[in-house]
Amino acid sequence: MKKVFFLLLLTFMFFATIKAQTTQEQSYELVFERMSNDTLYYDIYFKGGLQPTGKEIITSAGEVIEINYESWIYYIFHSDANKSCYLIINESNGNLLEIKARNDEGPDDLAEWNKIGCPVPFSVYCLTEFLYFDCNWNWAGYNYNDTVIIVNSNEELKKYIPGGDPDIDFSKYTFIWVGGINSATSHFLNTKRFLRLSSNEYKLEVTKVLCDNRFTEWIFWDVSLLVDKINEGSNIDLNFIYEDIFDGDNPAFLKNTKWKLEGIVDIETDNLIGINPNCYYESPCYTLIFHSNNSGHGYTLANNIFIRKLDPIEIRGYGMYSEEYDGFPIDLTIIINLIESYSHENNELKFFFYYENIQYYLLYKLYKLNHEHK
């Protein structure tokens, strides 16, 4: 067997990134980004785990590629043989090296690599402006386990759309509805990836955030996607990824903190309207819990609050119960949906909103600092 130096015999390209100490998840993203503009069919294979310095890859032609740094290694098996290649990501700095080996049909041990699928573009489809919170789908007729429903006709879609027909061209698109119910230990937040594993097999990856929440609560979630038409009888496996997301560039230290609502403040008069006395101090009502510096969830007296992100702010109150706030003319859940901005200083968190041309803010104070997930 002949060992060769890939610098001499192989075509290569570098793509710089700004990441340091690249994680496996970040390496996935780099590979998906690299392949995102390719419209032809291809499969992505992952060598599995961080590969050590000096790792050797043996091509089908018997040549040996030796990588002189710790790396994440992928192979792209492309329908156009000229586009098949190895993608090698330097773990220390995130640089991506693309290698096209001569007369190669893939590594000789490709059967042992992990096939991770081909990313499929999708768009989130919702009947309301608050994506990922409440799309106003009809929940009747489905169980409360994590569920995936594939819809390829208007007739079938009517079962899930109360009171109207969205304008979907089912000759071109498939509608995918996903929903479930979470315990208090996790909270749905975002759809991450839709992957094609074969002509009729797909995987949908959904991100959940672990909650530092000692209260017993069940949270409904659902999301719906539009994708290019997929075959009848296709199967979609649902895969959950647990992580903190939406940290962004927010400098405020909010992750793993809890906050308690003190009341509503009129900015002009500085008058404070206190919280409903039916909420005792140790109750979860009127609290906010942050999973990251930019996202979290919370409670009114009886309903839920989702903080999708703070910058720019996307916060949503929803629930089945009407609850007038003592001393204020509208429901607190409605107030949450009026919030336009926020500020965080020391142990105070303020959410600003207008009602009848008067500016107010919800005043929260630091309630409990959490250092680890329960």
PyMOL commands that set and color helices and strands:
alter all, ss='L'
color gray80, all
select helices_A, chain A and resi 6-9+24-35+81-83+110-112+154-157+332-336
alter helices_A, ss='H'
color red, helices_A
select strands_A, chain A and resi 2-3+11-15+42-46+55-58+63-67+71-78+85-90+96-100+114-115+118-119+123-124+147-151+173-182+186-196+201-210+219-228+235-242+257-266+272-274+287-292+295-299+304-310+313-318+341-345+348-355+358-369
alter strands_A, ss='S'
color yellow, strands_A
deselect
rebuild
show_as cartoon
